[in-house]
Amino acid sequence: VPEQPTLGSTDYAFEMAISNIRYGEGVTKEIGMDLQNLGARRICLMTDKNLSKLPPVNAVLNSLAKYGINFQIYDNVRVEPTDQSFLDAIQFAKKGEFDAYVAVGGGSVIDTCKAANLYAASPSSEFLDYVNAPIGKGKPVTVPLKPLIAVPTTSGTGSETTGVAIFDFKELKVKTGIASRAIKPTLGIIDPLHTLSMPERIVANSGFDVLCHALESYTALPYHQRSPCPSNPIERPAYQGSNPVSDVWALHALRIVAKYLKRAIRNPEDREARANMHLASAFAGIGFGNAGVHLCHGMSYPISGLVKTYKPKDYNVDHSLVPHGLSVVLTSPAVFAFTAQIHPERHLEAAEILGADIRTARIKDAGLILADTLRKFLFDLNVDDGLAAIGYSKADIPALVKGTLPQERVTKLSPRPQTEEDLSALFEASMKLY
């Protein structure tokens, strides 16, 4: 162990942290017993307005009723949360003095619940204390949190396994978040029955998030090249760079995406495909929750944050919105063509898993092959033709670059460092895909 790491020295270790996860059809009915086993008396159940009327929330309510669990419901979670929507949920949590939390929903709900749990447990903290630097102070979490059970209803964010909570910081028009192993859920309940109520475009966009989680964590900067080396293990970031354990999960998730995503989108009755994508979301979450993501995610945050009038099909929302998975995947062909200079063999391996014939491929063409494979994949699934199709033009590129620059927590994990000019070129190359 370096006695006093010198600034600029790289890390020498990585740490694996995931939530407990339980998988099985109908497993949501156990949640009342889990809360009984925890001795929980006052529960906060978080969800959003759309979900509150759907079967997943019903299944949780039935279990709570059956086991006599006392709860209060907060259904005001915003799809693609903001600092203000986080603060509203935090206020509710502080008032309620809960001793456990249950989050039923996609990443927006689970992330909001993580933040509510954190700040209710640390009532004297300012909101920016735990928000990632350079936007917030990025302080380590040292307070004990209450148990949080996450019940994902989408197959995308993997938020049930990770210590990350993402939101739009309205004042700066960028997405940022809170990243700490301390905020990961105590238990993720992965019940594939919940995916059967997902509309087609939500399946597609959440699946693209899984795809990029797997690709980015597998191609991220290796953990032993990340600097600085922390002087105390509590300072080792949740996103550490690719490592031998996260690689296993990322590759496995990628194989499931290649086999099942198109089936899950095209046929809502294909229970095997939807169940496998639900698992793939958790697998990719375990991978990126420890390795991190890089440029697709770093660049996606301003794409979501600067949205003008785009409203996606199948999303019942009252505000303009670029779904997270869509904002991430639209830059993927350009990004992986750019990063493949470093570790081209990993990029080529990913292309092969996604269906490319690499028998005669040259290693130096790895980036182009992966980019073409991704374009074909997206074209087959009727994805909007690049950033131009969701309302952006070349005139927006400086603002998009400016919104990417504060995302150092992820952009620094790109295997290839990038300048502002590089980012401009990547946004320009993503304006049109086909």
N, C-alpha and C positions, 0 to 999 in steps of 0.2 A: 504494500500500500504506500503510495507516495506520501511522505511525512507531511510536506507542505506543498501541494501541487503548485507548480509555477503557472502563471497565466499563460494560456496557449497550449499547455500540456493536454493530451487527449485522455479520454476515459479508458479504464482498463477492465471495467466490469459492466454487466447489465443485470437487471432485476426483472423477474416475471411476476406480474400482479394481475389477477383476474377475479371477477366475482365468482361465487359458487353459481353454477347453472344447473337447472333441472329441465329435462326435455320429455315431452310425451303428449299425445293427444288427450285433451281433457284435464291436463295436470293443474289448470287454474283452480279447479274445485278444492285443491289442497290448501289454498292460501289462508283460509280461516284458521286451519289447524296450525299453520306456520306462525301466525300472529299469536295464537294461544300459547304455543311452545315458547315464544319470545317473552311471554308475560306482558304483552302490550295491552294497554288500557284505552288509550286515545289515539286513533289512527287518522292520518290525513290521506285521503284518496284523491290523487290528482289525475285529471284527464282533460280533454277538450270538448267543446260544445257538440261537434259532430259525433265523436265517439261515445259520448254519454248516452246516446240512444241506441248504440249497436251491441251485438252479442258479447264482445269481450268484456265490456264494463258490466253488463248484466251478469255474466258468469262470476265476476269478482263480487258483485253485490250479493248474489245468492249465497256464496260461500261465507261472506261476512255475517249475513243474517243467520245462516245455519249454525254458526259457532258463537253467536251472541256477541260479535265484536262491535264496539262503540266507535263510530267513525264520523268524520265531517268530509263533505265532498267539495273539491275546488275544481270547477270545470271551465275556468277562464283562461286556460293555457292558450297562447297564441301559436299558430302554425308558423314556423320560423320565428322564434322568440326574439324580443328586443330587450335592451337593458330595462326599459319601463315595465315590460310584461314580467320579467324576472322579479323586479322590485315589488310588483303587486302580489305575486305568489309568496315572496319572502315575508311581506307584511302579514299575509294570511297565516303563514306558518308560525311567525313569532306570536301572534295573538292566540293561536290555538293551543300552544304548549303541548304539542304532540309527542308521544313516545315511540312512534314508528310511522313510516311513510309507505304508501303503495302508489306506484306510477303505472297507469294503464294507457299505452299509446305508442306513438313513434318516438323518434329521437327528441322532438320538440318537448313532449311531455316529460320524458325521462330526464332530459337535461334540466328542465325547469325545476323538477322535483329535487334533483341533486343540489341545485343552487339554494332552494328554499331550506333544505335540510342543513346545508353548510352555514348559512347566515343566521338561521334560528339558533344554531348551536354556538354561534359566536356573535351575540347580539351587539357587542360594542364595536365590531369591525365596520369600517367604511366599505361601501360596495367595491371600490377599486382596489382594496387591499389584496384580494385574491385573484383579481383579473390578470391575465397574462401580460407580462412586460412586452413591449415598451408602452402599451396603452394603460395598463394598470401597474400595480407594484409587484405582482407575482409572488406574494409572501407564501412560505410553506404553511400548510395547515397543521396545527398542533392541537386543536381542540377535538374531543371525542364527539363523533356524530351519532345520530340515532339510526337504527336499522332501516334500510330502504329495500323494498321488494319491487323489482321492475318487471312488468308484464308487457313485452313488446308486441305491437299489433302490426308492424310493418317488417319487411325483410330487407333492412338497409343499414341503419346506422350502427348496429352492434352496441348501442349505448348501454344495454343491460350488462355489458362486460367491462366497460371502461371507466376511467376516472376523469372524463372530459365532459364539459358542458359548454355548448356553443350558443352565442346569441349575436344579434345585430346591435352594434353600438351606434345609435342613431346620430349623435352629434357629429361623429367622424365619418358616417356612412360606410363603416366597415364591419365585418364580422370578426369577433374575437371570442375569447372564452376563458374558462377556468380549467386548469389541468392539474390534478393531484390524485395520487393513488387513494388518498383518504376519502374521496367523494364517490368512489365506485360503489354500485349497489351491493348490498349484503347477499342478495340472491336474485338471479334472473330466471323468470319462469317462462320457458319457451314452449308455447302451446301452439302447434301448427294449425289447430282449428281456427285460430284468430286470423290467419292469412286468407281464409276463404271469403271474407267480406271485403277484401281489397279490390278496388277497381283497376282496370288494365294499366292506365298510365302511372298509377301509384306503384304498382308492381314493377313497372319498367324503371321508373326513376329511382326507386329504392334499390333495385337490383344493380343499377349503374354505380351507386355508392359502394356496394359490396365489391364490384369489379375494381373500382379505383382504390379502395382500401387495400385490396390484395396486391394490385400492381405496384402501388406506391410504397407499401411497407416492404415488399420484396426487393425493390430497386433503391431503397433509401440508403443514405450514407451508412456504412457499417459502424456499429456502436463504438468500436475502438478508434475510430477516426473523428469522433465528435469531441469538440472542446467547448468550454474548459472542463477539466476533470473536477467533479464537485469536491469541496473540502469536507463535506459531511454528507452521509448517504441521504438525509432528508432533502438535500438539494439536487439529487439526481433526478432529471426530468422524467415525467411519465413517458414522453416520446424520446427514446434513447438512440434510435438508429437501428438498422436491420441487424438481426442476431440469429444464432442457430435455432432458437426456439420459435421466434416469430416467423421465420422462414417456413417452417413446417406448416403452420396454420395458414399462412398467406397462400402457399401453393395448393393446399388442399381446398381452400375456399375458391380459388381460381378454377380448379377442375370442376367443382360443383356448378359454378356459374356457367362454364362452357357447356355443361351437359344439360342443365335444367332451366336457365333463365328464359330462353325463348319459349320453352314449353309453358312455364309458369305465367308468362305474359299472355300467350295466345289462347290458353284454355283455363278459365277459372275453375273448372271442375277437375283439373289434373292435380289431385291431392298429393301425389308422390312428388311432383315438381315443386309445388308450393311448400311442402314440408321440408324438402331439401334446401330450398332457398332460405327458409327460416333458420335452419341450422348454419348455412353458409354465412349468413349475416353475423351470427355469434362467432364463428370460426375466424372470419376476417377481423371482427372486433378484437379478438384475443391477439391477433397478429399486429394490427396497427395500434391497438391500445398500448402496446409496449414498444414497438419499433417506431411508430409515428407515420405520418403521411408527408408528402412534400409539395411539388408545384401545382398539381391539379387542384389540390385543396387550397393552397395559398392563394391561387388566382381565382378560385371560385367565390371567395368571400366578397370581393368587390362586385363580382358579377351578380350575386344575390342582393348585395347591399344597395347597388345603384339602379336597381330595376325601375323601369319607367311605367309601362302600361301592360306588360305581359301578364296574362292570366292563363295558367295551364288547364288543359282539359282534365276532367275527373276530380279536380280539387274544388271543394265547396268553401271558398274563402271570399271575404269582402274586400281584400286588398290585392294590389299587384304583387306577384310572387314568381320567382324562378325557383322551382323545387331544388333542394340541395343536390340530389343525385344528378340532375340535369346540368346544373351549373358546374359540377365537377367534371363530368364526362366530355363536355363540349371541347375542352382544351386538351383532352388526353392524346389524340393523334400527334398534335404539335409537341406536347411536352415529352412524350417518350421518344420521338425522333430526335429531340434535343439531348435528353439525358443518356441516350444509349452509347455515347462515346465512352462513358464509364460503365464497366460491367456489361459489355454488349452481350455476353453469353447469357446473362439473366434475362435480358430483353428478348433474346431469340427463343429461350425456353418458354417464356410467357406467350409469345406469338404461337408457338407450336401447340401449347395447351389450348389456346383459343381457336385452333383449327388450321393454322398455316402449315403448308408443306415446306419444311426447311431442309429437305434432303440435299438440295444443291445450293443452299444459301451460303453466302459469304458472310463471315462474322461482322465485317465492316458495314454490311447493309442491315444489321439487326434493327436499328431504329426505324428505318423506312418500312421494313417488313411488319413490325409490330404496329406502326401507324396505319398501314394499309389494312391490316387485319381488323383493327378497331373501327376504321371507317366502314368497312363492309358490314361488321357486326351492327353498327348503329344504323346504317342505311336499311338493313333487313328489318329493323325494328321501328321504322318510320320516325326516327329522331329528327327534331328540327335541324335545318341545314346551317349549323354554326351560330355564332353570336349575332350575326346580322338578322337571323330569323327570329330572335327573341328581342329585337329592338335596339341593338347596338350598331354603331358605325365607327369608321376610323377616327372620327372626331372625338369619340369617347375613350380612345386608348390611353391618353395621358392620365385621365381620372382613374381608369382601371389599374394602371401601373402604380399610381399613388396609393390606391387602396390595397395593393399587394405588399408594398414595402413594409408596413408594420407587422406583417405575418411572419416575422423571423423565426418564431418557434417552429414553424413547419418549413419555410423556404430554405432555412439553413440545413435541413436534412436532405435537400436535393443532392444527389451524388455529384452533380456538376454545378459549381457556383454560377450565379447569373448576375448580369449587370441590368441596369434599367433599360438599356437598348435591347438586351436579350428578351426581357419581359415584353417590351413593345412588339418585338418581332413575333413572339409566341401568341400574343393577343391578335395580331394582324393575321397570322396564319390560321387562327381559329374562327375568323369571321365567316368563312364558308368551308364546309367539310367535303362536299361531294362534287 
